[in-house]
Amino acid sequence: QVQLEESGGGSVQTGGSLRLSCAASGRTFSTYGMAWFRQAPGKEREFVAFITWSAGITSYRDSVKGRFTISRDNAKNTVYLLMNSLKPDDTGVYYCAAGLRASWDSRNQYEYNYWGQGTQVTVSS
């Protein structure tokens, strides 16, 4: 089992920044791919960003490229999502996910085995 716990959500105005954290614990997860997804009210959950624990390979959805940065701290078993230049369209519940076989192009939520409880991000105009 892998346990994931997100933190760092909140409310900001357009153009603001937030940094989300995902603390991982449990069985060995160094071989897992880690991702952030988000879900806005009435919409499907969508991929945001991905990173591997080992090599730090990353990928992003097009709408967040240049604004969001995913990173990891192996010593702290924590994955981060730094979000700059936030827009109202970025509003939603952000989830951390771990997938044993996930890779840089794993953008379907069903490719991930473990999920955190989510943290709310609200961007006002």
VENZI-V197116 format. One record per residue. N is the residue number from 1. RES is the residue in one small letter. OMEGA is omega in radians with two decimals (* if undefined). Layout:
n & res & omega
N & RES & OMEGA
N & RES & OMEGA
This chain:
n & res & omega
1 & q & 3.04
2 & v & 3.08
3 & q & -3.13
4 & l & 3.13
5 & e & 3.14
6 & e & 3.02
7 & s & 3.05
8 & g & 3.11
9 & g & 3.12
10 & g & -3.14
11 & s & 3.12
12 & v & 3.05
13 & q & 3.10
14 & t & -3.12
15 & g & -3.12
16 & g & -3.10
17 & s & 3.02
18 & l & 3.02
19 & r & 3.09
20 & l & 3.09
21 & s & 3.08
22 & c & 3.13
23 & a & -3.10
24 & a & 3.09
25 & s & 3.12
26 & g & -3.10
27 & r & -3.12
28 & t & -3.10
29 & f & -3.09
30 & s & 3.13
31 & t & -3.13
32 & y & 2.90
33 & g & -3.09
34 & m & -3.10
35 & a & 2.95
36 & w & 3.01
37 & f & 3.04
38 & r & 3.14
39 & q & 3.07
40 & a & -3.14
41 & p & 3.10
42 & g & -3.11
43 & k & 3.10
44 & e & 3.07
45 & r & -3.09
46 & e & 3.11
47 & f & 3.09
48 & v & -3.08
49 & a & -3.08
50 & f & 3.05
51 & i & 3.02
52 & t & 3.13
53 & w & -2.98
54 & s & -3.03
55 & a & -3.13
56 & g & 3.08
57 & i & -3.06
58 & t & 2.98
59 & s & -3.06
60 & y & 2.95
61 & r & -3.00
62 & d & -3.01
63 & s & 3.14
64 & v & 3.13
65 & k & -3.13
66 & g & 3.13
67 & r & -3.11
68 & f & 3.07
69 & t & 3.07
70 & i & 3.14
71 & s & 3.10
72 & r & 3.05
73 & d & -3.06
74 & n & -3.11
75 & a & -3.12
76 & k & -3.10
77 & n & -3.04
78 & t & 3.05
79 & v & -3.10
80 & y & 2.98
81 & l & 3.08
82 & l & -3.06
83 & m & 3.10
84 & n & 3.10
85 & s & -3.07
86 & l & -3.13
87 & k & 3.09
88 & p & 3.12
89 & d & 3.10
90 & d & -3.14
91 & t & 3.09
92 & g & 3.01
93 & v & -3.12
94 & y & -3.10
95 & y & 2.99
96 & c & -3.10
97 & a & 3.11
98 & a & 3.14
99 & g & -3.10
100 & l & -3.09
101 & r & -3.10
102 & a & 3.10
103 & s & -2.99
104 & w & -3.14
105 & d & 3.11
106 & s & -3.06
107 & r & 3.10
108 & n & -3.09
109 & q & -3.10
110 & y & 3.07
111 & e & -3.10
112 & y & -3.00
113 & n & -3.03
114 & y & -3.07
115 & w & 2.97
116 & g & -3.07
117 & q & 3.11
118 & g & 3.08
119 & t & -3.03
120 & q & 3.01
121 & v & 3.14
122 & t & -3.14
123 & v & -3.11
124 & s & -3.11
125 & s & *
